[in-house]
Amino acid sequence: MLRVFLGVIFAIAVRPKLMAGPAFAGILRGFLTNVGLQNAHPFYQSIITNSLLPHIDVIATLVVIAESCVAVALITGTATRLAGLVAMFLVTNYMFTKGLWWWNPSSNDGADFMIALALVIGAAGRTWGVDALLAKKWPRVPLW
């Protein structure tokens, strides 16, 4: 059920971004400028400045696509390990932007990261998920 829980968390998180449409790029720019450049770890501030902000339109689109795919994959149990890895990548970036680490007790991002890690290790989609069917047909593929 952790798989479905984390999938729902991502679905809830991506909904307002989908509703914002193209305006999400401006919202993300404001967040990175006002929060990221103020609170992010020093090494991550340079990533924000040099990589994220100059390509904000592409980054915003990729975030929406990635969060949507993670939500659908985790809820349905399809390619759960891959979805868990993408979730870990996304959550790590969110934490670094806020200046947090995985063990910070005031952040649910750290808990989401650990849940995603457990899903990757445990291949959670093999129980009540599409991965169970895929694993029967292609047992050697590590995505499920």
C-alpha positions in Angstrom: 0.0 0.0 0.0 3.0 2.3 0.3 3.2 2.2 -3.5 -0.3 3.5 -3.9 0.2 6.0 -1.1 3.2 7.5 -2.7 1.5 7.5 -6.1 -1.4 9.4 -4.7 1.0 11.9 -3.1 2.6 12.6 -6.5 -0.9 12.8 -8.1 -1.9 15.4 -5.6 1.3 17.3 -6.1 1.1 17.4 -9.9 -2.6 18.4 -10.1 -2.1 22.1 -9.5 0.9 22.1 -11.9 -1.3 20.6 -14.6 -4.1 23.1 -13.8 -1.6 26.0 -14.1 -0.5 24.9 -17.6 2.2 27.1 -19.2 2.0 29.5 -16.2 3.7 26.8 -14.1 7.1 27.7 -15.6 6.7 31.2 -14.1 5.7 29.7 -10.7 8.7 27.4 -10.7 11.0 30.3 -11.7 9.6 32.3 -8.7 10.1 29.4 -6.4 13.7 28.7 -7.5 14.5 32.4 -7.3 12.9 33.2 -4.0 13.3 29.9 -2.1 16.0 28.0 -4.0 18.6 30.8 -4.3 18.0 31.8 -0.7 17.9 28.4 1.0 19.5 25.8 -1.3 22.8 24.1 -0.5 25.6 26.1 -2.0 26.4 23.4 -4.6 22.8 23.3 -5.6 22.5 27.1 -5.9 25.0 26.9 -8.8 22.8 24.2 -10.4 19.8 26.4 -10.1 21.6 29.4 -11.5 23.5 27.7 -14.3 21.2 24.8 -15.4 17.6 25.2 -14.1 16.7 28.9 -14.5 18.1 29.3 -18.0 16.0 26.4 -19.2 13.0 26.9 -16.9 10.3 26.1 -19.6 11.8 22.7 -20.4 12.4 22.0 -16.7 8.8 22.8 -15.8 7.5 20.6 -18.5 9.8 17.7 -17.5 8.7 18.1 -13.8 5.1 17.8 -14.8 5.7 14.8 -17.0 7.9 13.1 -14.5 5.4 13.6 -11.6 2.5 12.5 -13.7 4.3 9.3 -14.9 5.4 8.5 -11.3 1.9 8.9 -10.0 0.3 6.7 -12.7 3.1 4.1 -12.5 3.0 3.8 -8.7 -0.8 3.7 -8.5 -1.0 1.0 -11.2 2.1 -0.9 -10.2 3.7 -0.5 -13.6 7.6 -0.3 -13.8 7.5 0.3 -10.1 11.3 0.3 -9.7 11.8 2.8 -12.4 9.0 5.0 -11.0 10.7 4.7 -7.5 14.0 5.8 -8.9 12.5 8.8 -10.7 10.6 9.7 -7.5 13.9 9.6 -5.5 15.5 11.9 -8.1 12.6 14.4 -8.0 12.4 14.4 -4.2 16.1 14.8 -3.8 16.0 17.9 -6.0 13.1 19.3 -4.1 15.0 18.8 -0.8 18.2 20.3 -2.1 16.3 23.4 -3.4 14.9 23.9 0.2 18.3 23.3 1.8 17.3 20.0 3.4 18.8 16.6 3.6 17.1 13.2 3.6 17.3 12.8 7.4 15.7 16.3 8.2 12.8 15.5 10.5 10.8 18.6 9.4 10.4 17.5 5.8 8.0 14.9 4.4 10.3 14.9 1.3 12.7 12.7 3.3 10.0 10.3 4.2 8.8 10.2 0.5 12.4 9.4 -0.5 12.7 6.5 1.9 9.3 5.1 0.8 10.5 5.3 -2.8 13.7 3.6 -1.8 11.7 0.8 -0.2 9.6 0.4 -3.3 12.8 0.1 -5.5 14.3 -2.5 -3.2 11.2 -4.5 -2.7 9.8 -4.4 -6.3 6.4 -3.5 -4.8 4.5 -3.7 -8.1 4.7 -7.4 -8.1 1.8 -7.6 -5.6 -1.5 -6.3 -7.0 0.1 -4.4 -9.8 0.8 -4.6 -13.5 4.4 -5.6 -12.7 3.1 -9.0 -11.5 1.9 -9.7 -15.0 5.0 -8.3 -16.7 7.3 -10.3 -14.4 5.6 -13.5 -15.5 6.0 -12.7 -19.1 9.5 -11.2 -18.9 11.0 -12.5 -15.6 14.6 -11.1 -16.2 13.7 -7.5 -16.7 14.8 -5.5 -13.6 12.1 -2.8 -14.0 9.6 -5.0 -12.3 
